[in-house]
Amino acid sequence: MEPWLAWTILIVFGVAPLVHVVASPRGGPFLPPAGTRCPLGPRIGWIVIVLVLGPIGWLMYMRRRRPRNQPPDAG
C-alpha cells in the first residue's frame, strides 16, 4: 500500500468523523446537564464512541442527530 493512500484512509475514516463530532453545533454541550451524576457531557460521550468505533460510531452519531419527530427523507 502506498503511504499517501494509507494517510488518506486514516484521515477520512479516523480523523474526519472525530473533527465533525467536535465541531458540530448540534453535538450537545461538553459539560453535563445540571443535576446529573455523570462527569461527562453528551459531546464527550459521542467523542468516546467515535474514537472506539470509528466510522460506525460516526454513523450512529449522524443517525441520532436527526430529531425524533422528523421522518427520514423519502428521497
All heavy atoms as a GROMACS GRO file, in nm:
protein
  585
    1MET      N    1   0.084  -0.117   0.000
    1MET     CA    2   0.000   0.000   0.000
    1MET      C    3   0.090   0.124   0.000
    1MET      O    4   0.187   0.131   0.073
    1MET     CB    5  -0.090   0.000   0.124
    1MET     CG    6  -0.178   0.122   0.133
    1MET     SD    7  -0.283   0.130   0.279
    1MET     CE    8  -0.401   0.004   0.246
    2GLU      N    9   0.052   0.218  -0.080
    2GLU     CA   10   0.126   0.343  -0.088
    2GLU      C   11   0.104   0.425   0.039
    2GLU      O   12  -0.004   0.423   0.096
    2GLU     CB   13   0.078   0.424  -0.209
    2GLU     CG   14   0.104   0.358  -0.341
    2GLU     CD   15   0.252   0.350  -0.373
    2GLU    OE1   16   0.327   0.442  -0.335
    2GLU    OE2   17   0.292   0.251  -0.436
    3PRO      N   18   0.206   0.498   0.084
    3PRO     CA   19   0.191   0.579   0.205
    3PRO      C   20   0.082   0.686   0.194
    3PRO      O   21   0.008   0.711   0.290
    3PRO     CB   22   0.328   0.643   0.223
    3PRO     CG   23   0.423   0.553   0.152
    3PRO     CD   24   0.344   0.495   0.038
    4TRP      N   25   0.068   0.748   0.077
    4TRP     CA   26  -0.034   0.852   0.064
    4TRP      C   27  -0.174   0.793   0.075
    4TRP      O   28  -0.264   0.857   0.130
    4TRP     CB   29  -0.018   0.928  -0.067
    4TRP     CG   30  -0.041   0.843  -0.190
    4TRP    CD1   31   0.053   0.775  -0.260
    4TRP    CD2   32  -0.165   0.817  -0.254
    4TRP    NE1   33  -0.005   0.707  -0.364
    4TRP    CE2   34  -0.139   0.731  -0.363
    4TRP    CE3   35  -0.296   0.857  -0.231
    4TRP    CZ2   36  -0.240   0.685  -0.446
    4TRP    CZ3   37  -0.396   0.812  -0.315
    4TRP    CH2   38  -0.367   0.727  -0.421
    5LEU      N   39  -0.192   0.670   0.028
    5LEU     CA   40  -0.322   0.604   0.039
    5LEU      C   41  -0.353   0.568   0.184
    5LEU      O   42  -0.466   0.585   0.231
    5LEU     CB   43  -0.326   0.479  -0.049
    5LEU     CG   44  -0.458   0.402  -0.052
    5LEU    CD1   45  -0.571   0.491  -0.104
    5LEU    CD2   46  -0.443   0.278  -0.138
    6ALA      N   47  -0.253   0.522   0.255
    6ALA     CA   48  -0.272   0.490   0.397
    6ALA      C   49  -0.308   0.615   0.476
    6ALA      O   50  -0.398   0.612   0.562
    6ALA     CB   51  -0.145   0.427   0.453
    7TRP      N   52  -0.240   0.726   0.450
    7TRP     CA   53  -0.273   0.851   0.520
    7TRP      C   54  -0.412   0.900   0.483
    7TRP      O   55  -0.486   0.951   0.568
    7TRP     CB   56  -0.169   0.959   0.488
    7TRP     CG   57  -0.046   0.945   0.569
    7TRP    CD1   58   0.076   0.902   0.528
    7TRP    CD2   59  -0.033   0.972   0.709
    7TRP    NE1   60   0.164   0.900   0.632
    7TRP    CE2   61   0.100   0.944   0.744
    7TRP    CE3   62  -0.120   1.016   0.806
    7TRP    CZ2   63   0.147   0.959   0.875
    7TRP    CZ3   64  -0.073   1.031   0.936
    7TRP    CH2   65   0.058   1.003   0.968
    8THR      N   66  -0.451   0.886   0.358
    8THR     CA   67  -0.585   0.928   0.316
    8THR      C   68  -0.692   0.846   0.388
    8THR      O   69  -0.791   0.903   0.436
    8THR     CB   70  -0.600   0.912   0.163
    8THR    OG1   71  -0.497   0.988   0.099
    8THR    CG2   72  -0.736   0.957   0.116
    9ILE      N   73  -0.675   0.716   0.396
    9ILE     CA   74  -0.772   0.630   0.465
    9ILE      C   75  -0.778   0.667   0.613
    9ILE      O   76  -0.887   0.676   0.671
    9ILE     CB   77  -0.735   0.482   0.445
    9ILE    CG1   78  -0.759   0.441   0.300
    9ILE    CG2   79  -0.814   0.393   0.540
    9ILE    CD1   80  -0.706   0.304   0.263
   10LEU      N   81  -0.664   0.689   0.674
   10LEU     CA   82  -0.660   0.727   0.815
   10LEU      C   83  -0.732   0.859   0.840
   10LEU      O   84  -0.811   0.870   0.935
   10LEU     CB   85  -0.515   0.737   0.863
   10LEU     CG   86  -0.496   0.775   1.009
   10LEU    CD1   87  -0.544   0.661   1.098
   10LEU    CD2   88  -0.353   0.808   1.036
   11ILE      N   89  -0.710   0.956   0.755
   11ILE     CA   90  -0.773   1.087   0.774
   11ILE      C   91  -0.922   1.081   0.747
   11ILE      O   92  -1.002   1.133   0.825
   11ILE     CB   93  -0.704   1.192   0.685
   11ILE    CG1   94  -0.563   1.219   0.739
   11ILE    CG2   95  -0.784   1.321   0.678
   11ILE    CD1   96  -0.477   1.302   0.648
   12VAL      N   97  -0.963   1.015   0.640
   12VAL     CA   98  -1.104   1.012   0.602
   12VAL      C   99  -1.187   0.930   0.701
   12VAL      O  100  -1.296   0.972   0.742
   12VAL     CB  101  -1.121   0.957   0.458
   12VAL    CG1  102  -1.265   0.926   0.427
   12VAL    CG2  103  -1.064   1.056   0.359
   13PHE      N  104  -1.138   0.815   0.743
   13PHE     CA  105  -1.217   0.727   0.829
   13PHE      C  106  -1.185   0.741   0.978
   13PHE      O  107  -1.257   0.684   1.060
   13PHE     CB  108  -1.199   0.581   0.787
   13PHE     CG  109  -1.260   0.552   0.653
   13PHE    CD1  110  -1.179   0.527   0.544
   13PHE    CD2  111  -1.397   0.550   0.637
   13PHE    CE1  112  -1.235   0.500   0.420
   13PHE    CE2  113  -1.453   0.524   0.514
   13PHE     CZ  114  -1.372   0.500   0.404
   14GLY      N  115  -1.081   0.813   1.013
   14GLY     CA  116  -1.045   0.826   1.153
   14GLY      C  117  -1.055   0.967   1.206
   14GLY      O  118  -1.123   0.994   1.306
   15VAL      N  119  -0.992   1.060   1.138
   15VAL     CA  120  -0.983   1.196   1.189
   15VAL      C  121  -1.106   1.279   1.151
   15VAL      O  122  -1.158   1.353   1.234
   15VAL     CB  123  -0.853   1.263   1.140
   15VAL    CG1  124  -0.845   1.406   1.184
   15VAL    CG2  125  -0.732   1.184   1.188
   16ALA      N  126  -1.153   1.267   1.029
   16ALA     CA  127  -1.265   1.350   0.983
   16ALA      C  128  -1.393   1.328   1.066
   16ALA      O  129  -1.456   1.427   1.105
   16ALA     CB  130  -1.292   1.326   0.835
   17PRO      N  131  -1.434   1.205   1.096
   17PRO     CA  132  -1.552   1.189   1.181
   17PRO      C  133  -1.534   1.249   1.320
   17PRO      O  134  -1.626   1.310   1.375
   17PRO     CB  135  -1.572   1.038   1.190
   17PRO     CG  136  -1.506   0.984   1.070
   17PRO     CD  137  -1.390   1.075   1.043
   18LEU      N  138  -1.416   1.236   1.375
   18LEU     CA  139  -1.388   1.291   1.507
   18LEU      C  140  -1.394   1.444   1.504
   18LEU      O  141  -1.455   1.506   1.593
   18LEU     CB  142  -1.251   1.244   1.554
   18LEU     CG  143  -1.216   1.273   1.698
   18LEU    CD1  144  -1.315   1.209   1.791
   18LEU    CD2  145  -1.076   1.224   1.727
   19VAL      N  146  -1.337   1.505   1.404
   19VAL     CA  147  -1.342   1.651   1.390
   19VAL      C  148  -1.486   1.697   1.371
   19VAL      O  149  -1.529   1.799   1.427
   19VAL     CB  150  -1.252   1.698   1.274
   19VAL    CG1  151  -1.275   1.843   1.240
   19VAL    CG2  152  -1.106   1.673   1.307
   20HIS      N  153  -1.565   1.621   1.296
   20HIS     CA  154  -1.704   1.658   1.276
   20HIS      C  155  -1.782   1.656   1.407
   20HIS      O  156  -1.860   1.747   1.436
   20HIS     CB  157  -1.770   1.562   1.175
   20HIS     CG  158  -1.914   1.594   1.152
   20HIS    ND1  159  -2.014   1.510   1.194
   20HIS    CD2  160  -1.974   1.701   1.096
   20HIS    CE1  161  -2.130   1.565   1.162
   20HIS    NE2  162  -2.109   1.680   1.103
   21VAL      N  163  -1.762   1.556   1.490
   21VAL     CA  164  -1.832   1.549   1.619
   21VAL      C  165  -1.790   1.664   1.710
   21VAL      O  166  -1.873   1.725   1.777
   21VAL     CB  167  -1.808   1.413   1.687
   21VAL    CG1  168  -1.861   1.411   1.828
   21VAL    CG2  169  -1.871   1.301   1.606
   22VAL      N  170  -1.662   1.697   1.710
   22VAL     CA  171  -1.614   1.805   1.796
   22VAL      C  172  -1.665   1.940   1.749
   22VAL      O  173  -1.704   2.024   1.830
   22VAL     CB  174  -1.458   1.804   1.800
   22VAL    CG1  175  -1.405   1.928   1.866
   22VAL    CG2  176  -1.409   1.679   1.870
   23ALA      N  177  -1.671   1.964   1.618
   23ALA     CA  178  -1.705   2.095   1.565
   23ALA      C  179  -1.854   2.116   1.539
   23ALA      O  180  -1.896   2.229   1.518
   23ALA     CB  181  -1.628   2.118   1.436
   24SER      N  182  -1.934   2.011   1.540
   24SER     CA  183  -2.075   2.025   1.505
   24SER      C  184  -2.151   2.105   1.611
   24SER      O  185  -2.140   2.077   1.731
   24SER     CB  186  -2.138   1.886   1.493
   24SER     OG  187  -2.276   1.898   1.470
   25PRO      N  188  -2.229   2.204   1.569
   25PRO     CA  189  -2.306   2.282   1.666
   25PRO      C  190  -2.420   2.204   1.729
   25PRO      O  191  -2.471   2.242   1.834
   25PRO     CB  192  -2.358   2.401   1.585
   25PRO     CG  193  -2.357   2.355   1.444
   25PRO     CD  194  -2.246   2.254   1.433
   26ARG      N  195  -2.462   2.094   1.668
   26ARG     CA  196  -2.573   2.015   1.720
   26ARG      C  197  -2.526   1.893   1.800
   26ARG      O  198  -2.606   1.806   1.831
   26ARG     CB  199  -2.661   1.969   1.605
   26ARG     CG  200  -2.731   2.086   1.537
   26ARG     CD  201  -2.813   2.046   1.419
   26ARG     NE  202  -2.902   1.936   1.450
   26ARG     CZ  203  -2.974   1.873   1.361
   26ARG    NH1  204  -2.968   1.908   1.236
   26ARG    NH2  205  -3.053   1.773   1.396
   27GLY      N  206  -2.400   1.890   1.837
   27GLY     CA  207  -2.346   1.775   1.908
   27GLY      C  208  -2.378   1.770   2.056
   27GLY      O  209  -2.355   1.671   2.121
   28GLY      N  210  -2.431   1.878   2.111
   28GLY     CA  211  -2.459   1.883   2.253
   28GLY      C  212  -2.347   1.953   2.328
   28GLY      O  213  -2.240   1.978   2.274
   29PRO      N  214  -2.370   1.982   2.455
   29PRO     CA  215  -2.268   2.053   2.532
   29PRO      C  216  -2.155   1.961   2.576
   29PRO      O  217  -2.171   1.840   2.585
   29PRO     CB  218  -2.347   2.103   2.653
   29PRO     CG  219  -2.458   2.005   2.668
   29PRO     CD  220  -2.494   1.962   2.529
   30PHE      N  221  -2.041   2.021   2.602
   30PHE     CA  222  -1.926   1.946   2.654
   30PHE      C  223  -1.948   1.912   2.802
   30PHE      O  224  -1.903   1.810   2.850
   30PHE     CB  225  -1.796   2.025   2.639
   30PHE     CG  226  -1.741   2.021   2.499
   30PHE    CD1  227  -1.758   2.128   2.414
   30PHE    CD2  228  -1.671   1.911   2.453
   30PHE    CE1  229  -1.707   2.124   2.285
   30PHE    CE2  230  -1.620   1.906   2.326
   30PHE     CZ  231  -1.638   2.014   2.241
   31LEU      N  232  -2.016   2.000   2.873
   31LEU     CA  233  -2.040   1.980   3.016
   31LEU      C  234  -2.170   1.904   3.038
   31LEU      O  235  -2.264   1.915   2.958
   31LEU     CB  236  -2.046   2.115   3.088
   31LEU     CG  237  -1.919   2.199   3.079
   31LEU    CD1  238  -1.942   2.335   3.143
   31LEU    CD2  239  -1.803   2.127   3.144
   32PRO      N  240  -2.180   1.827   3.146
   32PRO     CA  241  -2.302   1.752   3.172
   32PRO      C  242  -2.417   1.846   3.213
   32PRO      O  243  -2.393   1.955   3.264
   32PRO     CB  244  -2.264   1.660   3.287
   32PRO     CG  245  -2.151   1.727   3.354
   32PRO     CD  246  -2.077   1.803   3.247
   33PRO      N  247  -2.541   1.804   3.190
   33PRO     CA  248  -2.655   1.884   3.235
   33PRO      C  249  -2.656   1.896   3.387
   33PRO      O  250  -2.605   1.809   3.458
   33PRO     CB  251  -2.776   1.805   3.186
   33PRO     CG  252  -2.724   1.713   3.082
   33PRO     CD  253  -2.581   1.687   3.114
   34ALA      N  254  -2.715   2.002   3.436
   34ALA     CA  255  -2.721   2.025   3.580
   34ALA      C  256  -2.801   1.914   3.648
   34ALA      O  257  -2.904   1.868   3.596
   34ALA     CB  258  -2.785   2.160   3.609
   35GLY      N  259  -2.753   1.869   3.761
   35GLY     CA  260  -2.823   1.767   3.838
   35GLY      C  261  -2.788   1.624   3.804
   35GLY      O  262  -2.841   1.531   3.865
   36THR      N  263  -2.702   1.600   3.709
   36THR     CA  264  -2.664   1.464   3.674
   36THR      C  265  -2.541   1.422   3.753
   36THR      O  266  -2.462   1.505   3.798
   36THR     CB  267  -2.634   1.449   3.524
   36THR    OG1  268  -2.527   1.536   3.490
   36THR    CG2  269  -2.756   1.483   3.440
   37ARG      N  270  -2.524   1.294   3.771
   37ARG     CA  271  -2.410   1.244   3.845
   37ARG      C  272  -2.295   1.204   3.754
   37ARG      O  273  -2.186   1.176   3.802
   37ARG     CB  274  -2.454   1.124   3.930
   37ARG     CG  275  -2.552   1.166   4.038
   37ARG     CD  276  -2.611   1.052   4.114
   37ARG     NE  277  -2.519   0.942   4.135
   37ARG     CZ  278  -2.550   0.831   4.197
   37ARG    NH1  279  -2.671   0.816   4.246
   37ARG    NH2  280  -2.463   0.734   4.212
   38CYS      N  281  -2.319   1.201   3.626
   38CYS     CA  282  -2.213   1.166   3.531
   38CYS      C  283  -2.120   1.286   3.509
   38CYS      O  284  -2.168   1.398   3.488
   38CYS     CB  285  -2.274   1.123   3.398
   38CYS     SG  286  -2.151   1.073   3.277
   39PRO      N  287  -1.990   1.267   3.514
   39PRO     CA  288  -1.898   1.381   3.496
   39PRO      C  289  -1.876   1.421   3.350
   39PRO      O  290  -1.809   1.520   3.324
   39PRO     CB  291  -1.769   1.330   3.558
   39PRO     CG  292  -1.774   1.183   3.536
   39PRO     CD  293  -1.919   1.144   3.550
   40LEU      N  294  -1.931   1.347   3.257
   40LEU     CA  295  -1.909   1.375   3.115
   40LEU      C  296  -2.036   1.427   3.050
   40LEU      O  297  -2.146   1.380   3.077
   40LEU     CB  298  -1.863   1.249   3.042
   40LEU     CG  299  -1.738   1.182   3.097
   40LEU    CD1  300  -1.714   1.052   3.023
   40LEU    CD2  301  -1.620   1.272   3.087
   41GLY      N  302  -2.019   1.520   2.958
   41GLY     CA  303  -2.131   1.572   2.882
   41GLY      C  304  -2.161   1.486   2.761
   41GLY      O  305  -2.087   1.393   2.727
   42PRO      N  306  -2.272   1.515   2.693
   42PRO     CA  307  -2.309   1.435   2.576
   42PRO      C  308  -2.206   1.436   2.464
   42PRO      O  309  -2.180   1.334   2.402
   42PRO     CB  310  -2.440   1.499   2.528
   42PRO     CG  311  -2.489   1.581   2.641
   42PRO     CD  312  -2.372   1.615   2.725
   43ARG      N  313  -2.145   1.551   2.440
   43ARG     CA  314  -2.047   1.558   2.331
   43ARG      C  315  -1.924   1.474   2.363
   43ARG      O  316  -1.869   1.407   2.275
   43ARG     CB  317  -2.006   1.702   2.303
   43ARG     CG  318  -1.921   1.714   2.178
   43ARG     CD  319  -1.885   1.855   2.147
   43ARG     NE  320  -1.998   1.942   2.134
   43ARG     CZ  321  -2.032   2.006   2.025
   43ARG    NH1  322  -1.960   1.994   1.917
   43ARG    NH2  323  -2.137   2.085   2.021
   44ILE      N  324  -1.880   1.474   2.487
   44ILE     CA  325  -1.767   1.391   2.526
   44ILE      C  326  -1.801   1.244   2.506
   44ILE      O  327  -1.718   1.164   2.460
   44ILE     CB  328  -1.726   1.418   2.673
   44ILE    CG1  329  -1.687   1.564   2.692
   44ILE    CG2  330  -1.615   1.325   2.717
   44ILE    CD1  331  -1.566   1.607   2.614
   45GLY      N  332  -1.924   1.206   2.538
   45GLY     CA  333  -1.967   1.068   2.515
   45GLY      C  334  -1.961   1.030   2.368
   45GLY      O  335  -1.914   0.921   2.333
   46TRP      N  336  -2.006   1.121   2.280
   46TRP     CA  337  -2.000   1.092   2.138
   46TRP      C  338  -1.857   1.084   2.089
   46TRP      O  339  -1.824   1.002   2.003
   46TRP     CB  340  -2.079   1.197   2.057
   46TRP     CG  341  -2.224   1.172   2.060
   46TRP    CD1  342  -2.320   1.251   2.114
   46TRP    CD2  343  -2.294   1.058   2.005
   46TRP    NE1  344  -2.443   1.194   2.097
   46TRP    CE2  345  -2.430   1.076   2.030
   46TRP    CE3  346  -2.252   0.944   1.938
   46TRP    CZ2  347  -2.525   0.983   1.990
   46TRP    CZ3  348  -2.347   0.851   1.898
   46TRP    CH2  349  -2.482   0.872   1.924
   47ILE      N  350  -1.769   1.168   2.143
   47ILE     CA  351  -1.629   1.163   2.104
   47ILE      C  352  -1.570   1.027   2.140
   47ILE      O  353  -1.497   0.965   2.061
   47ILE     CB  354  -1.550   1.278   2.170
   47ILE    CG1  355  -1.592   1.411   2.107
   47ILE    CG2  356  -1.400   1.258   2.157
   47ILE    CD1  357  -1.539   1.533   2.177
   48VAL      N  358  -1.602   0.977   2.258
   48VAL     CA  359  -1.552   0.846   2.301
   48VAL      C  360  -1.606   0.736   2.210
   48VAL      O  361  -1.533   0.646   2.168
   48VAL     CB  362  -1.587   0.819   2.448
   48VAL    CG1  363  -1.558   0.675   2.487
   48VAL    CG2  364  -1.512   0.915   2.539
   49ILE      N  365  -1.734   0.743   2.176
   49ILE     CA  366  -1.794   0.643   2.089
   49ILE      C  367  -1.727   0.643   1.952
   49ILE      O  368  -1.695   0.537   1.896
   49ILE     CB  369  -1.947   0.665   2.076
   49ILE    CG1  370  -2.015   0.630   2.208
   49ILE    CG2  371  -2.006   0.584   1.961
   49ILE    CD1  372  -2.161   0.667   2.214
   50VAL      N  373  -1.701   0.762   1.896
   50VAL     CA  374  -1.636   0.770   1.765
   50VAL      C  375  -1.491   0.722   1.774
   50VAL      O  376  -1.441   0.657   1.683
   50VAL     CB  377  -1.646   0.913   1.709
   50VAL    CG1  378  -1.563   0.929   1.583
   50VAL    CG2  379  -1.791   0.947   1.678
   51LEU      N  380  -1.423   0.751   1.884
   51LEU     CA  381  -1.287   0.703   1.900
   51LEU      C  382  -1.281   0.551   1.906
   51LEU      O  383  -1.193   0.488   1.848
   51LEU     CB  384  -1.224   0.759   2.027
   51LEU     CG  385  -1.167   0.899   2.018
   51LEU    CD1  386  -1.126   0.948   2.156
   51LEU    CD2  387  -1.050   0.904   1.924
   52VAL      N  388  -1.377   0.490   1.974
   52VAL     CA  389  -1.376   0.344   1.991
   52VAL      C  390  -1.426   0.273   1.866
   52VAL      O  391  -1.366   0.176   1.821
   52VAL     CB  392  -1.458   0.304   2.115
   52VAL    CG1  393  -1.475   0.154   2.123
   52VAL    CG2  394  -1.393   0.356   2.241
   53LEU      N  395  -1.536   0.321   1.808
   53LEU     CA  396  -1.599   0.250   1.696
   53LEU      C  397  -1.561   0.304   1.558
   53LEU      O  398  -1.594   0.241   1.458
   53LEU     CB  399  -1.751   0.254   1.712
   53LEU     CG  400  -1.807   0.184   1.835
   53LEU    CD1  401  -1.957   0.202   1.841
   53LEU    CD2  402  -1.770   0.037   1.835
   54GLY      N  403  -1.500   0.421   1.554
   54GLY     CA  404  -1.459   0.477   1.425
   54GLY      C  405  -1.578   0.518   1.340
   54GLY      O  406  -1.671   0.582   1.388
   55PRO      N  407  -1.577   0.481   1.212
   55PRO     CA  408  -1.684   0.522   1.121
   55PRO      C  409  -1.822   0.472   1.165
   55PRO      O  410  -1.923   0.539   1.141
   55PRO     CB  411  -1.645   0.461   0.987
   55PRO     CG  412  -1.500   0.434   0.997
   55PRO     CD  413  -1.471   0.409   1.141
   56ILE      N  414  -1.830   0.358   1.229
   56ILE     CA  415  -1.959   0.308   1.277
   56ILE      C  416  -2.013   0.399   1.386
   56ILE      O  417  -2.132   0.431   1.388
   56ILE     CB  418  -1.945   0.163   1.326
   56ILE    CG1  419  -1.908   0.073   1.209
   56ILE    CG2  420  -2.073   0.115   1.394
   56ILE    CD1  421  -1.870  -0.067   1.247
   57GLY      N  422  -1.927   0.445   1.475
   57GLY     CA  423  -1.969   0.540   1.578
   57GLY      C  424  -2.015   0.671   1.518
   57GLY      O  425  -2.110   0.733   1.565
   58TRP      N  426  -1.949   0.715   1.412
   58TRP     CA  427  -1.990   0.838   1.345
   58TRP      C  428  -2.126   0.822   1.279
   58TRP      O  429  -2.210   0.912   1.284
   58TRP     CB  430  -1.885   0.879   1.243
   58TRP     CG  431  -1.921   1.005   1.172
   58TRP    CD1  432  -1.920   1.131   1.223
   58TRP    CD2  433  -1.963   1.016   1.036
   58TRP    NE1  434  -1.959   1.221   1.126
   58TRP    CE2  435  -1.986   1.152   1.012
   58TRP    CE3  436  -1.984   0.925   0.934
   58TRP    CZ2  437  -2.029   1.199   0.888
   58TRP    CZ3  438  -2.026   0.972   0.812
   58TRP    CH2  439  -2.048   1.108   0.790
   59LEU      N  440  -2.150   0.706   1.220
   59LEU     CA  441  -2.282   0.681   1.161
   59LEU      C  442  -2.391   0.679   1.269
   59LEU      O  443  -2.502   0.728   1.246
   59LEU     CB  444  -2.282   0.549   1.082
   59LEU     CG  445  -2.200   0.550   0.954
   59LEU    CD1  446  -2.194   0.410   0.895
   59LEU    CD2  447  -2.256   0.649   0.855
   60MET      N  448  -2.360   0.625   1.385
   60MET     CA  449  -2.455   0.629   1.497
   60MET      C  450  -2.482   0.774   1.537
   60MET      O  451  -2.597   0.811   1.563
   60MET     CB  452  -2.398   0.552   1.617
   60MET     CG  453  -2.390   0.403   1.597
   60MET     SD  454  -2.297   0.318   1.725
   60MET     CE  455  -2.380   0.370   1.872
   61TYR      N  456  -2.379   0.856   1.542
   61TYR     CA  457  -2.394   0.997   1.576
   61TYR      C  458  -2.481   1.068   1.473
   61TYR      O  459  -2.571   1.145   1.509
   61TYR     CB  460  -2.256   1.062   1.582
   61TYR     CG  461  -2.259   1.211   1.595
   61TYR    CD1  462  -2.290   1.272   1.716
   61TYR    CD2  463  -2.229   1.293   1.487
   61TYR    CE1  464  -2.292   1.409   1.728
   61TYR    CE2  465  -2.231   1.429   1.498
   61TYR     CZ  466  -2.262   1.488   1.618
   61TYR     OH  467  -2.265   1.623   1.628
   62MET      N  468  -2.458   1.042   1.345
   62MET     CA  469  -2.537   1.107   1.240
   62MET      C  470  -2.683   1.066   1.248
   62MET      O  471  -2.773   1.147   1.228
   62MET     CB  472  -2.479   1.074   1.103
   62MET     CG  473  -2.344   1.135   1.077
   62MET     SD  474  -2.348   1.314   1.084
   62MET     CE  475  -2.450   1.349   0.943
   63ARG      N  476  -2.708   0.941   1.277
   63ARG     CA  477  -2.846   0.894   1.288
   63ARG      C  478  -2.916   0.958   1.408
   63ARG      O  479  -3.033   0.992   1.402
   63ARG     CB  480  -2.849   0.742   1.299
   63ARG     CG  481  -2.987   0.685   1.310
   63ARG     CD  482  -2.983   0.534   1.297
   63ARG     NE  483  -3.106   0.474   1.337
   63ARG     CZ  484  -3.213   0.463   1.260
   63ARG    NH1  485  -3.211   0.511   1.139
   63ARG    NH2  486  -3.323   0.406   1.304
   64ARG      N  487  -2.846   0.977   1.516
   64ARG     CA  488  -2.906   1.031   1.638
   64ARG      C  489  -2.928   1.182   1.629
   64ARG      O  490  -3.014   1.235   1.698
   64ARG     CB  491  -2.815   0.999   1.758
   64ARG     CG  492  -2.862   1.054   1.888
   64ARG     CD  493  -2.999   0.995   1.923
   64ARG     NE  494  -3.047   1.052   2.046
   64ARG     CZ  495  -3.134   1.152   2.055
   64ARG    NH1  496  -3.182   1.205   1.945
   64ARG    NH2  497  -3.172   1.198   2.170
   65ARG      N  498  -2.855   1.252   1.545
   65ARG     CA  499  -2.870   1.397   1.534
   65ARG      C  500  -3.004   1.438   1.476
   65ARG      O  501  -3.051   1.547   1.501
   65ARG     CB  502  -2.759   1.455   1.447
   65ARG     CG  503  -2.631   1.470   1.520
   65ARG     CD  504  -2.529   1.541   1.439
   65ARG     NE  505  -2.588   1.642   1.354
   65ARG     CZ  506  -2.529   1.696   1.251
   65ARG    NH1  507  -2.408   1.660   1.221
   65ARG    NH2  508  -2.587   1.787   1.177
   66ARG      N  509  -3.066   1.352   1.396
   66ARG     CA  510  -3.194   1.386   1.336
   66ARG      C  511  -3.300   1.391   1.446
   66ARG      O  512  -3.307   1.299   1.529
   66ARG     CB  513  -3.232   1.282   1.231
   66ARG     CG  514  -3.360   1.315   1.158
   66ARG     CD  515  -3.394   1.216   1.049
   66ARG     NE  516  -3.381   1.079   1.096
   66ARG     CZ  517  -3.319   0.985   1.028
   66ARG    NH1  518  -3.264   1.011   0.915
   66ARG    NH2  519  -3.311   0.864   1.076
   67PRO      N  520  -3.385   1.494   1.449
   67PRO     CA  521  -3.491   1.498   1.551
   67PRO      C  522  -3.580   1.375   1.541
   67PRO      O  523  -3.609   1.324   1.433
   67PRO     CB  524  -3.568   1.624   1.516
   67PRO     CG  525  -3.475   1.707   1.436
   67PRO     CD  526  -3.384   1.611   1.365
   68ARG      N  527  -3.626   1.327   1.655
   68ARG     CA  528  -3.703   1.205   1.658
   68ARG      C  529  -3.841   1.220   1.593
   68ARG      O  530  -3.898   1.124   1.544
   68ARG     CB  531  -3.721   1.157   1.802
   68ARG     CG  532  -3.591   1.110   1.859
   68ARG     CD  533  -3.610   1.054   1.994
   68ARG     NE  534  -3.480   1.014   2.046
   68ARG     CZ  535  -3.463   0.926   2.139
   68ARG    NH1  536  -3.566   0.871   2.196
   68ARG    NH2  537  -3.344   0.895   2.180
   69ASN      N  538  -3.897   1.340   1.594
   69ASN     CA  539  -4.030   1.356   1.537
   69ASN      C  540  -4.028   1.386   1.388
   69ASN      O  541  -4.130   1.398   1.326
   69ASN     CB  542  -4.106   1.468   1.611
   69ASN     CG  543  -4.032   1.601   1.606
   69ASN    OD1  544  -3.923   1.609   1.550
   69ASN    ND2  545  -4.088   1.702   1.666
   70GLN      N  546  -3.910   1.397   1.330
   70GLN     CA  547  -3.898   1.423   1.187
   70GLN      C  548  -3.878   1.291   1.113
   70GLN      O  549  -3.784   1.218   1.141
   70GLN     CB  550  -3.779   1.514   1.160
   70GLN     CG  551  -3.758   1.544   1.013
   70GLN     CD  552  -3.631   1.626   0.991
   70GLN    OE1  553  -3.563   1.664   1.084
   70GLN    NE2  554  -3.600   1.649   0.867
   71PRO      N  555  -3.965   1.259   1.017
   71PRO     CA  556  -3.947   1.134   0.942
   71PRO      C  557  -3.826   1.144   0.851
   71PRO      O  558  -3.787   1.253   0.809
   71PRO     CB  559  -4.076   1.122   0.861
   71PRO     CG  560  -4.127   1.260   0.850
   71PRO     CD  561  -4.082   1.333   0.974
   72PRO      N  562  -3.763   1.031   0.820
   72PRO     CA  563  -3.650   1.034   0.726
   72PRO      C  564  -3.695   1.077   0.588
   72PRO      O  565  -3.812   1.063   0.551
   72PRO     CB  566  -3.600   0.890   0.726
   72PRO     CG  567  -3.708   0.809   0.784
   72PRO     CD  568  -3.793   0.899   0.868
   73ASP      N  569  -3.602   1.131   0.513
   73ASP     CA  570  -3.634   1.176   0.377
   73ASP      C  571  -3.678   1.059   0.291
   73ASP      O  572  -3.620   0.951   0.296
   73ASP     CB  573  -3.512   1.241   0.312
   73ASP     CG  574  -3.474   1.371   0.382
   73ASP    OD1  575  -3.564   1.431   0.444
   73ASP    OD2  576  -3.358   1.410   0.374
   74ALA      N  577  -3.782   1.082   0.212
   74ALA     CA  578  -3.834   0.978   0.124
   74ALA      C  579  -3.750   0.970  -0.005
   74ALA      O  580  -3.766   0.877  -0.082
   74ALA     CB  581  -3.980   1.004   0.090
   75GLY      N  582  -3.662   1.069  -0.026
   75GLY     CA  583  -3.580   1.089  -0.142
   75GLY      C  584  -3.537   0.977  -0.218
   75GLY      O  585  -3.516   0.938  -0.315
   0.00000   0.00000   0.00000
